[in-house]
Amino acid sequence: VNAANGQCRADLGTSMPLAKSDFRSAIYNLGGSPTGTASWDSTGKILSLAAGLVLNTTGSSQFKDGSLSAKVKVGATSNGAALAFRGTGGPGAYRGFTYQIDPGAGNKLLIREWIGDGKTEPIVRSFNLPTGTDIRGTNELQIDLDGNNFNAKINGVSVGTGTLPTGSPPYDGTGYGRRSWYGSNNTFSDVKLTPDPPQ
């Protein structure tokens, strides 16, 4: 896997490492100007992200259908962390979806739609955490996509299924990444991409 300075980013899992970026070159605030900070730990396996969104860089392998997952640890005072998918756009104009673990929304798992104006983010579906889930612990978020149909999972357990809005124009972006809320400090590791919907 190609990354900055020719280093191999070991946080990418073994399913199929499609990413060719260390995600640091596209940090921005969904609502406006570039912001946020991101850094890898000394092992190169864990990404700390404080505010903003990081997406795969232009020209890297893309993701549309299949499975996207990562281990996520929500910081002690953080309001939420998310996986981003079907994404396009830049600062203030991100268009796509996020699957988020959200203490700020009453300890829920949410699928949100981002319409591209930097501020509108309607909830597509809301799910309860499985009994016994430590929202501040390390949890694996996974979103399986097959066309507009999705299956949201945490720690291998399905919490619900549904259909993504089609959008006008359609949500046909192939960008993917990770998001942290403003004032948060979350960690992400073991990112995995598989190109085909799970059977």
N, C-alpha and C positions, 0 to 999 in steps of 0.2 A: 504494500500500500504506500503510495507516494504521499509525503507530507513535507512540511517545512524543513529546509536544510537536509533533505534526504532521509529524515528519520522515519522509522516505522512506528505508527501509532498503534500500540498493542491493545488499546481498548476496543478495537473492532473485533467482533466475535468471529467464530469459525464457520458460521452458516454460509455466508457468502459476502466477503468484504467488498462492497461496491463503492464505498467512499474513497475519494482520492484527495481528501482535504483534512486538515486538522481543525477545521471549522472556525479558525480564529480570524479569518480575513473578511468575514461578513457579519460582524456583530453590529446590530442596530436596535434601536428602540422601535417597537411596532408603531408608536404614535408620532414619531418625528425624527429628529436628528440622530446621528450615530452616537451611541452611548454604551455603557456597560463595560465590564471587564471579564476576561476569561483567561484561565491559566491551567496548565497541566501540572500534576504533581511530579515529584522527582522520578517516579517510575514510568511516566508517560502513559499511564493507564486511566487516570481519573481527571476529568475536566471540572474545574470549579467555575461557576458562572454566576455573576452578580448583575442582575438586571439585563434586559434586552434579549435578543434572539440571535442564534447562530445557525446559519444554513450552509449546506454544501455549496462549494464555489461553482461558478459558471464553468462549464466544460467538464466537470467531474461526472461520474456515473450518476444516473438519475433513478428515481424510485416512484412508481405509481401504484401497481398492484403487487400484492404479496404481504409480507409481514415486516414491521419495524418495531424494534424493542430496545430498551436500555434499562440499566439499573439506575435508579434515581434515589438520592437521599435529600429530602427537604430539610433545609437549615432550621435551627432552633427557633428563629424568629421570622422565617420566610412564610409568605402567604400562598406560595404555589410554585409548581414546576411542571413542565410539559414537553411532550414530543410534538414537533411540527411536521406536517405532511401536506402533499398536494399544493405546495407553496410556490408563489411567484411574487415579484415586486421587491421594493427596497424600503428605505426609511419612510414611514408614514403611509406606505402603500402596500403592505404585505397583504396578500390575498391567498387564502387557503384555510387550513384547519389546524387546531391543536387538540391533543388529548392530554388532559391535565389532572394532576393530583392536587387538590385544592383545599388546604385548611381554611383559607379566607372565605370560601363558599360553604362553610359548615361541614368540613371534612367529607367532601364529595369527590367523585371522579366525573369530569365534564368533557364532552366534545363541543368545541366552539367553532363557529364559522367566522372568518375574518373577511369582510367584503372589500377591503382595499382602501378605505378612507382613513385608516389609522386610529379609529375610535369605535367603530361598530363591530361588536363581537357577540352576536346572539348565541344562546345555548342551543345546540342541536339535541343533545340528550344529557341527562344527569343520572348518575348511578351511585348507589350506596357502596361504601367499602365493605368487603367481606368481613364477617365477625372475626375479631382478633387481629386485624391488620394494624400495625403501628405506623401511623401516617408520618411520623418523624424518623422511622427506621429506613433501611435500604429496601426498596421495593422495585420489582421489575414491571415496568409498564410495557404493554404490547398492544399494537393495533394491527389487525388483519384486514386487508382490503381486497375486495373482489368487485371491480366496477365501482358503483356507488354504495355497495353494501359493506358494512363493517362489523367486526366483532372486537369489542374492547375487553382487554384482559389485564389482570394484575396478579403477579406471582403465579402465572400459569392458569389462573381461574377466570373463566369468562364472567363478566359482570353484566353484559347485555349486548344486544345486537341492534342494528338499525340501518337506516339509509341516509347517506349524506345529501344535502341539497344539491340540485343540479347546477344552479347558478346561471346568471346571464351577464356576460358570456359564461360558458361552462367552466367549472374548476378542473382544468386539465394540466395544472402545474405538476412538475415532478420534483420540486425542491423538498428537502426534508432537513430536520435539525432539532434543536433543543431550545427551550425558552425558560427564562427565570423572570419572576415578577420584580418590579422596582423595589429596591431596598432588600432584596433577598440574596442569599448566598447558598446555592444548591450545588450538588455534585452529581455528575453523570459518568457512567462507565459501562463497559461491555455492550456497546452499540452493535446490534445485529440487523442485517437486512437479508431477507430471502425473497427471491424474485417472483415466486408463484404463491397464490393463495393456499393456505394450509387446507388439507383435505379433512 
